[in-house]
Amino acid sequence: MTETTAHPPTGEQYHLALDVDGHRITGIVTEVAGGLRALEYNGVALVETFEEHETPPSACGITLAPWPNRVDGGAWTLDGETQQLDITEVAKGNASHGLLRYTAYRPVSVEEHAVTQAATVFPQHGWPFRLDTTVRHELTADGLRVTHTVTNRGPGRAPFAIGSHPFFRVGDHDPATLRVTLDAATRYELNVRSIPVGTTSVAGTPFDLTSSPLLGELDIDACYRDVAADEHGVRRTRLEAPDGSSTTMWQDASFEYVQIFTPRNFPRRGVTGLAFAAEPMTAPANALASGESLRWLDEGETWSGTWGVAYAGPSAG
């Protein structure tokens, strides 16, 4: 990756590194959108990246706050009054990916292996609240831990949902040869504007990822719920390469939903191709309007949630 831009469109670039047990984990976090631009384990890329002089393609790596995905027509109701957010997805007429997509996060703490950044969501069109948010990217022995916090600075109660938009890979393996595993029972059906209109079982359909289908055979842009969790409430989405190496996105009990997106037009140094996004979310699309899993904070109350990335090397033999 070439680092030459004097003033990158994503602002300050925080280069992180961790050496542990003979392994080296590195990452790059951006000032704008508190985004994850790169993550590698011993030189094996675990996420899709983009050049320093570029903006994040398809929202690659950005933080989604105070809602993930879309709000139908940018409209929702608060105490009986319609709130109208600015339309940021003009083609479909929606408010998309929250209010911090182009916001510069300020550093709270910068360490060799971690960075904590903060950004405030101020009152604006369709959003009469003030929320203070932080995101901490911390390298770990097997990859990365990302912790989000949200604090309501009042007055009154305030709603929110949080998400992130990483694209994953397993080094230089052809994405089409990777197998995707997600144990989820239900997905949302969407209208032509990508707004949920109902839910349906994925069993026996092309959306069923329990049997680890090849990524090259998938054409998905869907939110999943009823995702199986372990005894700690952790849910996992795994990409596995033919040699047994894998990249796993895990999300704690706060993140009950995951959006799977398999575009064919993700740009890599001027060439477009297949990519895989697994987006941890605390609520589905249109949560501000539907109220589904929308969280409310009292004045002064703080919430936190965590997701992360874990790498496993090739299988022995």
Secondary structure, DSSP 4 states (H G I P E B T S, - for coil): -----SS-TT--EEEEEEEETTEEEEEEEESBTT-EEEEEETTEE-B----TTS--GGGTT-EEBS-SSEEGGGEEEETTEEEEPPP-BTTTTBEESBS-TTPBPEEEEE-SSEEEEEEEE--BTTB---EEEEEEEEEETTEEEEEEEEEE-SSS-EEE--EE--EE--TTS-GGG-EEEE-EEEEEEE-TTS-EEEEEE-TTSTT--TT--BGGG---EEEEEEE---TTS-EEEEEE-TTS-EEEEEE-TT--EEEEE--S-EEETTEEE--EEEEEESS-TTHHHH-TT-EEE-TT-EEEEEEEEEEE-PPP-
